[in-house]
Amino acid sequence: MGKWIEQLNSRQILSILYGVCIMSLVLTATGAWFVRDNNVSPSELLTLRWIWMAGLVMFISAILLIGRPLINRMASQNERMRAKHEELEHVLQASKQNETKLQYRNELIEVLASKESLFDYSSVIEKIVLLTSAEFGALLLVKDGEISSVVPKEMTEEQQESLKTKSLLLKRVMISKLPAATSKKVADDLHEYPYYIYETVIPVMDPSDDKMIGCLYLARYDEQFDASEKSELNAFANQLAISLLRMRLYRQMQQDRKETAQLINSVREAILYLNYEEESVVGNRAFIRMFDDLQFDYQGYEELADVKIDIEQLAERVDQRDHFISYVEHVFDRKPPEEGLSISLDQGDCFLQVYAESIYRDGKLHGTMLVLRDVTAETEIDRMKSELVSTVSHELRTPLSSIYGFTELMLERDLKESRRELYLKTIHDEAKRLSFLVSDFLDLQKMEAGKQTFEWGRVDLYELARDSIGFYQETTDAHHIHLDADSTQDFTIEADLEGMRQLLGNLLSNAVKYSPDGGNVLVSLERLEGQVVMKVRDNGIGIPSSALPNLFGKFYRVDNSDRRKIGGTGLGLAICKEIAKAHDGHLHVESVYGEGSTFICELPTSKEVVHQ
């Protein structure tokens, strides 16, 4: 009976139980019908009792026969559910572990693919250690067959050094270039019983030439690395190889970029490079110096400066503003002009030759290099050539014409003695003028070439100033030349006497020449610590501020109507500048146009003062 009931399913058992309950209710209802009028005989009461007893026995029997197997079945189902739940817990735990490993694997792949991994491999070895549940590990970088550096994870300095110098496993892998693993029994003071360390080393190979570029070392306790883990580590090693090659390529590109920036920064021409693809503008050091009023992000000699360029602002200093703006706009519109452009800055203070060079990549216009070449020196040379031709044609032709004309007259005519002496004196003066001009030119050339010789000695500038003032005072009646100096002081310096005489003579000559209306000329001497300051001041026509920077150049003469009436070659001040320079001195000028000029020469008293 029990086996038959156990074979029934839950629905059948419930049907039987419901049937027994219904029969019990029917018997109870039958007994209640007999006693409906409260008139029951003893025999009927006995029958009724037996009916109720039969129903009760039937109900209890059903409970006993059916309830126990049902309870056992429910207990069995509960046990199965518990086992199923535990199984699900294990599956869930495994799923979480796989999810964590998958997360670590994805993070590892992201780290290997990211730019940051090019410089920091500690995060790479950290992810691999976590992914393999290793106790510690390291990434060893190999260069020319030797360990160049170690990137550790949970390893002490002692462990790293031991790994590099004593690990036979590592040496075996470096020789064979094949993965290898080993285990060793270890005992230490921290653990009560000996334990095992399982180590594995995976070579990281360059796929292009099969050279080892690194090794991956991992170690953990009491559990070997299985085949799937080793296979996964081999895959990581391949990814590491690609990442290391990217790192080397990136570093090489960075180095090439720095070298290119250094080369461009070393070029003296100002260069502005417009990258059309990146929409960036960079400039070299010469460009920064030339346009220092613009906004730059200058990071040193090894980088080109990022330029926030404004064409209008860039053209503010350009004298040919409209032409320059049009030229640069064509460059920005990716239509670089083929021809160049000549411009000047700051009212002719600097002359530039501008041209654009197109840079192509894969046949497509990638950018344009705008070059601003400083041709101020060439322009100055051309100006000096023109000045030389002008000087030769004017300063030489005039005395030569006089000499030629007067000698012709003396040869062809019979002149009186007084007339003859006058002509000879004129010829002598013009020849002397030619001699001075040629001497000035040759002296300047020698000084600039460093071939001028000086006879060094002790020169008293006070005595020299008195003699020079006396000489030049005899040449003019409209000027009064004075000396302002304390005769009790020592104005002796170590110098060349003739050079000092020429320097002071040229300054006095200019003071007289450029004071056409006469007036006072003051020569002053002042003794300072280690030097003597000599000044020559006049109250003449003065010098415009725009002419001051070029005043000491060869053949330079201020272009105005007042000065065109005054003769000269433009060599005197250039000679003075070279003489002062040869004596380790400094010559400069202070002038107010229309009020006069003061030339200041600062000369050291001796060579020792200069060295100190």
C-alpha positions as CSV (number, residue, x, y, z in Angstrom):
1,M,0.0,0.0,0.0
2,G,2.8,2.4,1.0
3,K,4.7,1.7,-2.2
4,W,1.6,2.2,-4.3
5,I,1.0,5.5,-2.6
6,E,4.6,6.6,-3.1
7,Q,4.3,5.9,-6.8
8,L,1.4,8.3,-7.1
9,N,2.0,11.8,-8.0
10,S,1.0,14.8,-6.0
11,R,-2.3,15.4,-7.9
12,Q,-3.4,11.8,-7.4
13,I,-2.6,11.9,-3.7
14,L,-4.6,15.1,-3.3
15,S,-7.6,13.5,-5.2
16,I,-7.6,10.5,-2.8
17,L,-7.3,12.8,0.2
18,Y,-10.2,15.0,-1.0
19,G,-12.3,11.8,-1.7
20,V,-11.8,10.6,1.9
21,C,-12.7,13.9,3.3
22,I,-15.9,14.0,1.2
23,M,-16.9,10.4,2.4
24,S,-16.3,11.5,6.0
25,L,-18.5,14.5,5.4
26,V,-21.2,12.2,3.9
27,L,-21.1,9.9,6.9
28,T,-21.3,12.8,9.2
29,A,-24.3,14.2,7.3
30,T,-26.0,10.8,7.5
31,G,-25.7,10.6,11.2
32,A,-26.9,14.2,11.5
33,W,-30.0,13.2,9.5
34,F,-30.9,10.4,12.0
35,V,-30.9,12.7,14.9
36,R,-32.7,15.5,13.2
37,D,-35.8,15.1,15.5
38,N,-33.9,14.3,18.7
39,N,-35.7,11.0,19.0
40,V,-33.1,8.4,18.7
41,S,-33.3,4.8,20.0
42,P,-30.4,3.1,21.7
43,S,-29.8,0.9,18.7
44,E,-29.9,3.9,16.4
45,L,-27.5,5.7,18.6
46,L,-25.1,2.8,18.6
47,T,-25.3,2.6,14.8
48,L,-24.7,6.3,14.6
49,R,-21.7,6.0,16.8
50,W,-20.3,3.2,14.6
51,I,-20.9,5.3,11.5
52,W,-19.0,8.3,13.0
53,M,-16.3,6.0,14.3
54,A,-15.9,4.5,10.8
55,G,-15.6,7.9,9.3
56,L,-13.1,9.0,11.9
57,V,-11.0,5.8,11.4
58,M,-11.2,6.4,7.6
59,F,-10.1,10.0,7.9
60,I,-7.2,9.1,10.3
61,S,-6.2,6.2,8.1
62,A,-6.1,8.4,5.1
63,I,-4.0,11.0,6.9
64,L,-1.6,8.3,8.1
65,L,-1.4,6.5,4.8
66,I,-1.2,9.5,2.6
67,G,0.3,12.3,4.8
68,R,3.6,10.5,5.6
69,P,4.6,9.8,2.0
70,L,3.5,13.3,1.1
71,I,5.7,14.7,3.9
72,N,8.6,12.5,2.8
73,R,8.1,13.6,-0.8
74,M,8.0,17.3,0.3
75,A,11.2,16.8,2.3
76,S,12.9,15.1,-0.7
77,Q,11.8,17.9,-2.9
78,N,13.1,20.4,-0.4
79,E,16.4,18.6,-0.3
80,R,16.6,18.7,-4.1
81,M,15.7,22.4,-4.0
82,R,18.5,23.0,-1.5
83,A,21.0,21.1,-3.6
84,K,19.8,23.0,-6.7
85,H,20.2,26.2,-4.8
86,E,23.7,25.3,-3.7
87,E,24.5,24.4,-7.3
88,L,23.2,27.8,-8.4
89,E,25.3,29.4,-5.8
90,H,28.4,27.7,-7.1
91,V,27.4,28.7,-10.7
92,L,26.8,32.3,-9.6
93,Q,30.2,32.4,-7.8
94,A,31.9,30.9,-10.8
95,S,30.1,33.4,-13.0
96,K,31.2,36.3,-10.7
97,Q,34.8,35.0,-10.9
98,N,34.6,34.7,-14.6
99,E,33.1,38.2,-14.8
100,T,36.0,39.6,-12.6
101,K,38.5,37.8,-14.8
102,L,36.8,39.1,-17.9
103,Q,36.9,42.6,-16.4
104,Y,40.6,42.3,-15.6
105,R,41.2,41.0,-19.1
106,N,39.3,43.9,-20.7
107,E,41.2,46.3,-18.5
108,L,44.5,44.7,-19.5
109,I,43.6,45.0,-23.2
110,E,42.6,48.6,-22.7
111,V,45.9,49.3,-20.9
112,L,47.9,47.7,-23.5
113,A,46.1,49.6,-26.2
114,S,46.2,53.0,-24.4
115,K,48.8,55.6,-24.9
116,E,49.7,55.6,-21.2
117,S,51.0,52.1,-21.4
118,L,53.8,53.4,-23.6
119,F,55.4,54.8,-20.5
120,D,53.9,52.9,-17.5
121,Y,54.0,49.1,-17.6
122,S,53.3,48.8,-13.8
123,S,49.6,48.8,-14.5
124,V,50.1,46.1,-17.1
125,I,51.9,43.7,-14.8
126,E,49.4,44.5,-12.0
127,K,46.4,43.5,-14.2
128,I,48.2,40.2,-15.3
129,V,48.9,39.3,-11.6
130,L,45.3,39.9,-10.7
131,L,44.0,38.0,-13.7
132,T,46.1,34.9,-12.9
133,S,45.7,35.1,-9.1
134,A,49.5,35.2,-8.8
135,E,51.2,36.2,-5.6
136,F,53.8,38.4,-7.4
137,G,55.2,39.0,-10.8
138,A,57.3,41.2,-13.0
139,L,57.8,42.4,-16.5
140,L,61.5,42.2,-17.5
141,L,62.5,44.3,-20.5
142,V,65.4,42.9,-22.6
143,K,67.8,44.9,-24.7
144,D,70.8,43.4,-26.6
145,G,70.3,40.1,-24.8
146,E,70.5,41.6,-21.3
147,I,67.8,42.6,-18.7
148,S,67.6,46.4,-19.0
149,S,64.9,47.1,-16.5
150,V,62.3,45.3,-14.3
151,V,58.7,46.4,-13.8
152,P,57.7,44.5,-10.5
153,K,54.4,43.8,-8.8
154,E,54.6,42.9,-5.1
155,M,58.3,42.1,-5.3
156,T,61.0,43.5,-3.0
157,E,64.3,44.9,-4.3
158,E,66.1,41.7,-3.1
159,Q,63.6,39.5,-5.0
160,Q,64.1,41.6,-8.2
161,E,67.9,41.3,-8.0
162,S,67.7,37.6,-7.3
163,L,65.4,37.1,-10.3
164,K,67.8,39.1,-12.6
165,T,71.0,37.4,-11.4
166,K,70.2,34.0,-9.9
167,S,67.1,32.7,-11.6
168,L,68.0,29.6,-13.6
169,L,64.4,29.5,-15.0
170,L,64.8,33.0,-16.4
171,K,68.2,32.2,-17.9
172,R,66.8,29.0,-19.5
173,V,63.9,30.9,-21.1
174,M,66.3,33.6,-22.4
175,I,68.5,31.0,-24.0
176,S,65.7,28.8,-25.4
177,K,63.2,31.6,-26.1
178,L,60.4,29.2,-25.1
179,P,58.0,29.3,-22.1
180,A,59.0,27.4,-19.0
181,A,57.7,26.6,-15.6
182,T,59.1,25.2,-12.3
183,S,58.2,24.6,-8.7
184,K,60.3,24.7,-5.6
185,K,59.8,23.9,-2.0
186,V,60.3,26.8,0.4
187,A,60.5,27.1,4.1
188,D,60.8,30.3,6.1
189,D,60.3,31.6,9.6
190,L,56.8,33.0,8.8
191,H,55.2,29.7,7.9
192,E,55.0,26.6,10.2
193,Y,55.2,24.1,7.4
194,P,57.1,24.2,4.1
195,Y,55.1,25.3,1.0
196,Y,55.5,25.2,-2.7
197,I,56.0,28.2,-5.1
198,Y,55.1,27.6,-8.7
199,E,56.9,29.9,-11.2
200,T,56.4,30.5,-14.9
201,V,58.3,32.6,-17.4
202,I,56.8,33.6,-20.8
203,P,59.1,35.1,-23.4
204,V,57.9,38.3,-25.2
205,M,59.2,38.1,-28.8
206,D,59.4,40.6,-31.6
207,P,57.3,39.1,-34.4
208,S,59.3,40.9,-37.1
209,D,62.8,39.4,-36.3
210,D,62.1,36.8,-33.6
211,K,64.2,38.6,-31.1
212,M,63.4,38.6,-27.4
213,I,62.3,42.0,-26.2
214,G,61.0,41.0,-22.7
215,C,59.9,38.3,-20.3
216,L,56.8,37.9,-18.3
217,Y,57.4,36.3,-14.8
218,L,54.7,35.1,-12.5
219,A,54.7,33.1,-9.2
220,R,52.0,31.8,-6.9
221,Y,51.6,29.4,-3.9
222,D,50.3,25.8,-3.8
223,E,48.6,25.8,-7.3
224,Q,50.3,25.3,-10.6
225,F,49.5,27.3,-13.8
226,D,47.3,25.0,-15.9
227,A,47.4,24.7,-19.7
228,S,44.6,27.2,-20.3
229,E,46.3,29.8,-18.1
230,K,49.6,29.3,-19.9
231,S,47.9,29.6,-23.2
232,E,46.3,32.9,-22.0
233,L,49.7,34.1,-20.8
234,N,51.1,33.4,-24.3
235,A,48.4,35.5,-25.8
236,F,49.2,38.3,-23.3
237,A,52.8,38.1,-24.2
238,N,52.0,38.6,-27.9
239,Q,49.9,41.6,-27.0
240,L,52.8,42.9,-24.8
241,A,55.2,42.5,-27.7
242,I,52.9,44.6,-29.9
243,S,52.7,47.2,-27.1
244,L,56.4,47.3,-26.6
245,L,57.0,47.8,-30.3
246,R,54.5,50.6,-30.3
247,M,56.3,52.1,-27.3
248,R,59.6,51.9,-29.2
249,L,58.1,53.3,-32.4
250,Y,56.4,56.1,-30.4
251,R,59.6,57.0,-28.6
252,Q,61.5,57.0,-31.9
253,M,58.8,59.3,-33.4
254,Q,59.0,61.6,-30.3
255,Q,62.8,61.7,-30.7
256,D,62.5,62.4,-34.4
257,R,60.0,65.1,-33.7
258,K,62.3,66.7,-31.1
259,E,65.2,66.6,-33.5
260,T,63.1,68.1,-36.2
261,A,62.0,70.9,-33.8
262,Q,65.6,71.5,-32.8
263,L,66.6,71.7,-36.4
264,I,63.8,74.2,-37.2
265,N,64.5,76.2,-34.1
266,S,68.2,76.4,-35.0
267,V,67.3,78.0,-38.4
268,R,67.7,81.8,-38.2
269,E,64.8,82.4,-40.6
270,A,61.4,82.9,-38.9
271,I,59.2,79.9,-39.8
272,L,55.4,79.6,-39.4
273,Y,53.9,76.1,-40.2
274,L,50.2,75.8,-40.9
275,N,48.9,72.2,-40.5
276,Y,45.7,72.1,-42.5
277,E,44.6,68.6,-41.3
278,E,45.1,69.3,-37.6
279,E,44.2,73.0,-38.0
280,S,47.2,74.0,-35.9
281,V,49.8,76.7,-36.3
282,V,53.3,76.4,-34.9
283,G,56.3,78.7,-35.1
284,N,60.1,78.4,-34.4
285,R,62.2,80.3,-32.0
286,A,63.2,82.9,-34.6
287,F,59.5,83.7,-35.3
288,I,58.9,84.1,-31.6
289,R,61.8,86.6,-31.3
290,M,60.6,88.5,-34.4
291,F,56.9,88.7,-33.3
292,D,57.2,88.6,-29.5
293,D,54.0,90.5,-29.0
294,L,51.9,87.5,-30.2
295,Q,50.5,84.7,-27.9
296,F,52.8,81.7,-27.8
297,D,52.9,78.4,-26.0
298,Y,56.6,78.0,-25.9
299,Q,57.8,74.8,-24.2
300,G,61.5,74.9,-24.9
301,Y,64.1,74.4,-27.6
302,E,62.9,70.8,-28.3
303,E,59.4,71.8,-29.2
304,L,57.8,74.2,-31.7
305,A,55.7,76.9,-30.2
306,D,51.9,76.8,-30.7
307,V,50.8,80.1,-32.1
308,K,47.4,81.8,-31.7
309,I,47.7,83.9,-34.8
310,D,45.7,86.9,-35.7
311,I,46.5,88.2,-39.2
312,E,45.6,91.7,-38.3
313,Q,47.8,91.7,-35.3
314,L,50.6,90.0,-37.2
315,A,50.5,92.7,-39.8
316,E,50.6,95.7,-37.3
317,R,54.4,96.1,-37.6
318,V,54.5,95.5,-41.3
319,D,54.9,98.6,-43.4
320,Q,53.3,97.0,-46.5
321,R,50.3,95.9,-44.4
322,D,47.6,95.3,-47.1
323,H,50.0,93.3,-49.4
324,F,51.1,91.2,-46.4
325,I,47.6,90.5,-45.2
326,S,46.5,89.4,-48.7
327,Y,49.5,87.1,-48.9
328,V,48.9,85.4,-45.6
329,E,45.2,85.0,-46.2
330,H,46.0,83.1,-49.4
331,V,48.2,80.8,-47.3
332,F,45.4,80.2,-44.7
333,D,42.9,79.6,-47.6
334,R,45.1,76.7,-48.8
335,K,46.2,78.7,-51.8
336,P,49.8,79.4,-51.1
337,P,51.3,81.9,-53.6
338,E,54.2,80.7,-55.7
339,E,56.0,84.0,-55.7
340,G,57.6,85.7,-52.7
341,L,56.9,89.0,-51.1
342,S,59.4,91.7,-49.8
343,I,58.3,93.6,-46.7
344,S,59.8,95.8,-44.0
345,L,59.0,96.1,-40.3
346,D,58.9,99.1,-38.0
347,Q,59.3,101.8,-40.7
348,G,62.2,100.1,-42.4
349,D,64.0,98.9,-39.3
350,C,64.0,95.4,-40.5
351,F,63.6,94.0,-44.1
352,L,62.1,90.5,-44.7
353,Q,61.7,88.2,-47.7
354,V,58.5,86.2,-47.4
355,Y,57.8,83.0,-49.3
356,A,55.5,79.9,-48.9
357,E,56.5,76.3,-49.3
358,S,53.7,73.7,-49.7
359,I,54.0,70.4,-47.8
360,Y,52.3,67.4,-49.5
361,R,51.5,64.0,-48.0
362,D,50.3,61.2,-50.3
363,G,49.8,63.7,-53.1
364,K,47.5,65.9,-50.9
365,L,48.3,69.3,-49.6
366,H,49.0,68.7,-45.9
367,G,50.3,72.1,-44.8
368,T,52.2,75.2,-45.7
369,M,55.5,76.5,-44.3
370,L,55.6,80.3,-44.3
371,V,59.2,81.5,-44.2
372,L,60.2,85.1,-43.2
373,R,63.8,85.5,-44.1
374,D,65.6,88.5,-42.6
375,V,67.4,90.2,-45.4
376,T,68.3,93.3,-43.4
377,A,72.0,92.6,-43.7
378,E,71.7,92.1,-47.5
379,T,69.6,95.2,-47.8
380,E,72.2,97.1,-45.7
381,I,75.0,95.8,-48.0
382,D,73.1,97.0,-51.0
383,R,72.5,100.3,-49.4
384,M,76.2,100.5,-48.5
385,K,77.1,99.7,-52.1
386,S,74.8,102.4,-53.3
387,E,76.3,104.8,-50.8
388,L,79.8,103.8,-51.9
389,V,79.0,104.4,-55.5
390,S,77.3,107.7,-54.6
391,T,80.3,108.7,-52.4
392,V,82.8,107.8,-55.1
393,S,80.8,109.5,-57.7
394,H,80.4,112.7,-55.6
395,E,83.3,112.9,-53.2
396,L,86.0,111.6,-55.5
397,R,84.7,113.2,-58.7
398,T,84.6,116.7,-57.3
399,P,88.3,116.9,-56.2
400,L,89.4,115.0,-59.3
401,S,87.6,117.4,-61.5
402,S,89.2,120.3,-59.7
403,I,92.7,118.8,-60.0
404,Y,92.1,117.9,-63.6
405,G,90.8,121.3,-64.5
406,F,93.4,123.4,-62.7
407,T,96.3,121.3,-64.0
408,E,94.9,121.6,-67.6
409,L,94.8,125.4,-67.2
410,M,98.4,125.5,-65.9
411,L,99.6,123.4,-68.8
412,E,97.8,125.3,-71.6
413,R,97.9,128.9,-70.4
414,D,100.7,131.2,-69.3
415,L,99.5,132.3,-65.9
416,K,100.7,134.9,-63.5
417,E,102.7,133.7,-60.5
418,S,100.0,134.6,-58.1
419,R,97.4,132.8,-60.1
420,R,99.7,129.8,-60.5
421,E,100.2,129.6,-56.7
422,L,96.4,129.8,-56.1
423,Y,95.8,126.9,-58.5
424,L,98.6,124.9,-57.0
425,K,97.1,125.5,-53.5
426,T,93.7,124.4,-54.7
427,I,95.2,121.3,-56.3
428,H,97.0,120.5,-53.0
429,D,93.8,120.9,-51.0
430,E,91.8,118.7,-53.3
431,A,94.5,116.1,-53.3
432,K,94.7,116.2,-49.5
433,R,90.9,115.8,-49.4
434,L,91.2,112.7,-51.7
435,S,94.0,111.3,-49.4
436,F,91.8,111.7,-46.3
437,L,88.9,110.0,-48.0
438,V,90.9,107.1,-49.2
439,S,92.7,106.8,-45.8
440,D,89.4,106.8,-44.0
441,F,88.0,104.1,-46.2
442,L,91.2,101.9,-45.9
443,D,91.4,102.4,-42.1
444,L,87.8,101.4,-41.7
445,Q,88.3,98.3,-43.8
446,K,91.4,97.3,-41.7
447,M,89.5,97.8,-38.5
448,E,86.6,95.7,-39.5
449,A,88.9,93.0,-40.7
450,G,90.9,93.1,-37.5
451,K,94.1,94.1,-39.4
452,Q,94.5,97.5,-38.0
453,T,97.6,97.8,-35.8
454,F,97.7,100.0,-32.7
455,E,100.7,101.2,-30.7
456,W,99.7,100.9,-27.1
457,G,100.9,103.3,-24.6
458,R,99.9,105.8,-21.9
459,V,97.8,108.5,-23.4
460,D,96.7,111.6,-21.4
461,L,93.3,112.5,-22.7
462,Y,93.4,115.9,-21.0
463,E,96.5,116.9,-23.0
464,L,95.1,115.4,-26.2
465,A,91.8,117.2,-25.7
466,R,93.6,120.6,-25.3
467,D,95.7,120.1,-28.4
468,S,92.7,119.0,-30.5
469,I,90.5,121.9,-29.3
470,G,93.3,124.3,-30.2
471,F,93.7,122.8,-33.7
472,Y,90.0,122.9,-34.6
473,Q,89.4,126.3,-33.0
474,E,91.9,127.6,-35.6
475,T,89.6,126.3,-38.4
476,T,86.5,128.2,-37.4
477,D,85.5,131.6,-36.2
478,A,81.8,130.9,-35.8
479,H,82.3,128.3,-33.1
480,H,83.7,128.4,-29.6
481,I,85.2,125.1,-28.4
482,H,85.6,124.7,-24.6
483,L,87.1,122.0,-22.4
484,D,85.4,121.0,-19.1
485,A,87.7,118.8,-17.0
486,D,89.3,118.8,-13.6
487,S,93.0,119.3,-14.3
488,T,93.9,117.8,-10.9
489,Q,92.5,114.4,-11.9
490,D,94.4,111.7,-13.8
491,F,92.8,111.1,-17.3
492,T,95.6,108.8,-18.5
493,I,94.5,105.6,-20.2
494,E,96.2,102.7,-22.0
495,A,95.5,103.4,-25.7
496,D,96.8,104.2,-29.2
497,L,97.6,107.9,-29.4
498,E,96.9,108.3,-33.1
499,G,93.7,106.3,-32.7
500,M,92.5,108.6,-29.8
501,R,93.5,111.7,-31.8
502,Q,91.5,110.4,-34.8
503,L,88.4,109.6,-32.7
504,L,88.3,113.0,-30.9
505,G,89.2,114.8,-34.2
506,N,86.2,113.2,-36.0
507,L,83.8,114.0,-33.2
508,L,85.0,117.7,-33.1
509,S,84.9,117.9,-36.9
510,N,81.3,116.6,-36.9
511,A,80.3,119.0,-34.0
512,V,81.6,122.0,-36.0
513,K,80.3,120.7,-39.4
514,Y,76.7,120.0,-38.1
515,S,76.5,123.3,-36.3
516,P,76.3,125.5,-39.5
517,D,75.1,128.5,-37.6
518,G,78.0,128.4,-35.1
519,G,77.7,128.2,-31.4
520,N,79.4,126.5,-28.5
521,V,81.1,123.1,-28.6
522,L,81.9,121.5,-25.3
523,V,84.4,118.7,-24.7
524,S,84.2,117.2,-21.2
525,L,86.2,114.6,-19.3
526,E,85.1,112.7,-16.3
527,R,87.1,110.1,-14.3
528,L,84.9,107.2,-13.0
529,E,85.9,103.9,-11.4
530,G,88.1,102.1,-13.9
531,Q,87.2,104.3,-16.9
532,V,87.3,107.8,-18.4
533,V,84.1,109.2,-20.0
534,M,84.7,111.7,-22.8
535,K,81.8,113.8,-24.2
536,V,81.5,116.1,-27.1
537,R,78.4,118.3,-27.1
538,D,77.2,120.8,-29.7
539,N,74.1,123.0,-30.2
540,G,73.7,122.1,-33.8
541,I,70.8,120.7,-35.9
542,G,70.6,117.4,-33.9
543,I,69.8,113.9,-35.1
544,P,66.2,112.5,-35.7
545,S,65.4,109.5,-33.4
546,S,64.7,107.3,-36.4
547,A,68.3,107.7,-37.6
548,L,70.0,106.9,-34.3
549,P,70.1,103.1,-34.7
550,N,72.0,103.3,-38.0
551,L,74.1,106.4,-37.2
552,F,77.4,104.5,-36.8
553,G,77.0,102.5,-40.1
554,K,79.3,102.9,-43.0
555,F,78.3,105.6,-45.5
556,Y,75.2,106.3,-43.5
557,R,74.0,109.9,-43.7
558,V,70.7,111.2,-42.4
559,D,68.4,112.0,-45.3
560,N,67.1,115.5,-44.8
561,S,67.5,118.9,-46.5
562,D,69.7,120.4,-43.7
563,R,72.3,117.6,-44.0
564,R,72.3,117.4,-47.8
565,K,73.9,120.8,-47.9
566,I,76.8,119.5,-45.7
567,G,79.4,117.4,-47.3
568,G,80.8,114.2,-46.0
569,T,81.3,110.5,-46.7
570,G,79.5,108.9,-43.8
571,L,82.7,107.1,-42.6
572,G,83.8,109.3,-39.7
573,L,81.4,107.9,-37.1
574,A,81.9,104.3,-38.3
575,I,85.7,104.8,-37.8
576,C,85.1,106.3,-34.3
577,K,83.0,103.3,-33.4
578,E,85.6,100.8,-34.5
579,I,88.4,102.7,-32.6
580,A,86.3,102.7,-29.4
581,K,85.6,99.0,-29.9
582,A,89.3,98.2,-30.4
583,H,90.0,99.9,-27.1
584,D,87.3,97.9,-25.4
585,G,85.2,101.1,-25.1
586,H,81.7,102.1,-25.9
587,L,80.6,105.0,-28.1
588,H,77.0,106.1,-28.2
589,V,75.0,109.3,-28.8
590,E,72.2,111.3,-27.2
591,S,70.5,113.8,-29.4
592,V,67.4,116.0,-29.6
593,Y,66.5,117.0,-33.1
594,G,66.9,120.7,-33.6
595,E,68.7,121.3,-30.3
596,G,72.0,119.4,-30.7
597,S,73.8,116.2,-30.0
598,T,76.2,114.7,-27.4
599,F,78.6,111.9,-28.3
600,I,79.7,109.9,-25.3
601,C,82.8,107.7,-25.4
602,E,83.5,105.4,-22.3
603,L,87.1,104.1,-22.3
604,P,88.7,101.8,-19.8
605,T,91.9,103.1,-18.2
606,S,93.8,99.8,-18.8
607,K,93.4,96.3,-20.2
608,E,93.4,94.8,-16.6
609,V,90.2,96.8,-15.9
610,V,88.5,95.1,-18.9
611,H,89.5,91.6,-17.8
612,Q,88.3,92.3,-14.2
